[in-house]
Amino acid sequence: MEKVSSAKDRLLKSGQDWLGGEFRGKALVILCAVIMISATIAITIFLGTKGLQSFIKDGISLIEFITSKTWNPTDKANPKYGTLPFIFGSFAVTFLSALVAAPLGIGGAIFMTEISSSWGRKILQPVIELLVGIPSVVYGFIGLSVLVPFIRENIGGLGFSLLSGTIVLSIMILPTVTSIATDAMGSLPGALREGSFALGATRWQTIKKVLIPAAMPSLLTAIVLGMARAFGEALAVQMVIGNVKNLPSSLLDASATLTTIITLNMGHTTYGSVENNTLWSMGLILLVMSFAFILLIRYLSARRKL
Amino acid sequence: MNTKTADRIATGVFYCIALIIIAILVSLFYYILVNGLKNISLDFLTTPSSNVRAGGGIRDQLFNSLYVLVITMVIAVPLGLGGGIYMAEYAKPGKITDTIRSCIEVLASLPSIVIGMFGLLMFVNLTGWGYTILGGALALTVFNLPVIVRVSEDAIRSVPRELKEASLALGITHWHTIKTVILPSAFPTILTGIILASGRVFGEAAALLFTAGLSTPRLDYANWNPFSATSPLNIFRPAETLAVHIWAVNTQGLIPDVEEVSSGAAAVLVLSVLIFNLLARWIGSLIHRKITATK
């Protein structure tokens, strides 16, 4: 039970530590902000120095690392550290999944904002939120137990393929693309629509000729954010893509990405060995790419006109 | 082609897209629940997992997931809330604020595997702890911090200006106003955001692979001493969470009943996330009703 005291007492008493509380409070929140900055800097510095070790200490050439097609770190006499197949795999699944998810996501966004907003809000919005909530391992598990056998039996190949990875990733990035695209379309001024309708344009003409061009930079931002997520996704892709070290020659070939190789090998290589160091260099590539995606998004939002 | 026909075709296409998205969700949930629910039983939830034999449960993994979530939130919520208060109330427009904003953006866009690698470097090797719950929770904090900062900043910013001005006009200091006026009013939104973020943390696996590890020591649930090695509450023990377990049994497991275990575990995971979502909505609207006295 709290002690009951008069308002005057409480005001007088709280007056004593107001100054202290004021200073303490500000110091506390500034500390939180400083922790955030230092976490970001620490991540960049730690992963940067660790990722560069394979080039500086182990003397692997950067050009060879990025452009060579042979990955054979366990060969004692002549180990090869070419990561081109994995870099190619990462970019391939990223672009292909964006290619699938972008029309679906933007279409869904247009459905929600232009075609049927009541249905959109009542059904599609919760659907998107639930899709965001499904953990990535569950996507991977379903891909592994449904998609992989389906592709093996009906389309061909082993089932573990670039195609499976692409499909799983497209579904995973669909909610990201849709929700940001919906915000973009929803924030367009109504005058654009009214003006277009008043000129006699149909709804489709308005969407195609007025709304999509006006929202273009934001829609591209939505796609880039989806791609950033696809590029960094690890476990779901690892479960369905097959993880082989060769360059894939078709969509049905098994492949590997930077993230899947890191996931697979980080656990059973010795910390500090050359092979382990090259995994950290791949991590550094992921870090650099995520900076690149941020710069791309900044560039796009600077071009936003509305 | 007539423009009217084109318009009708386009409308049809958009309906199709919406239906495809809904169909994807429905079939995913149908698959998870139909296959998963029949494997969930009290026995499944309360027996420890097995590495080689069939019939293992998910008792330890479920406990670990919840425990890692709690520890993560204990660290991340005060930090994120502090960051949010700073950004909404104290930050002045300028270089420093821009830098902090960029940092949040960078943290938010880092792939979780990269955060896991950072955790491995920092909380596993540098500190010499090995795979620990604390290391996992710290990695998840990094992963989760930007979300909580953003949620609390938005919530604080959306508190009506008049409330703050009235409090300041009464001669209350800034910090005291934040503590007694702004935070209580922003609380429902912040809570909703935190519960939604919890769902994300609960299902996260990539950041935990190299920080909390792929194994759980034999646990004695009667031992409540947090410093004992067999106690479930010990934060310096390795802990395989539910999401990591699903990945591990599918990719490197030897058990014959992979399908049953992982579909059961996946259903538990999805149901938990679903509960987090519903809870967030329910609590949000409940508190909103209580505060604004609307029906």
Interface residues (C-beta under 8 A of the other chain):
Chain A: S14 W18 L19 G21 E22 R24 G25 K26 L28 V29 I30 L31 C32 A33 I35 M36 I37 A39 T40 I41 A42 I43 T44 F46 L47 K50 P103 L104 G107 G108 I110 F111 M112 E114 I115 S116 W119 G120 I123 L124 V127 I128 E129 L130 L131 G133 I134 P135 S136 V137 V138 G140 F141 I142 L144 S145 V146 I171 L174 T178 T202 R203 W204 Q205 I207 K208 L225 A228 F231 G232 E233 A234 L235 Q238 M239 T259 I262 T263 M266 G267 Y271 W280 G283 L286 L287 S290 F291 F293 I294
Chain B: T3 K4 A6 D7 I9 A10 T11 V13 F14 Y15 I17 A18 I20 I21 I22 I24 L25 L28 F29 Y31 I32 P78 L79 G80 L81 G82 G83 I85 Y86 M87 E89 Y90 A91 T99 I100 S102 C103 I104 E105 V106 L107 S109 L110 P111 S112 I113 V114 I115 M117 F118 L120 L121 M122 N125 V142 L145 V149 T173 H174 W175 H176 I178 K179 G199 R200 F202 G203 E204 A205 A206 L209 F210 L214 A243 V244 I246 W247 N250 T251 E259 S262 S263 A266 L269 V270 V273 L274 F276 N277
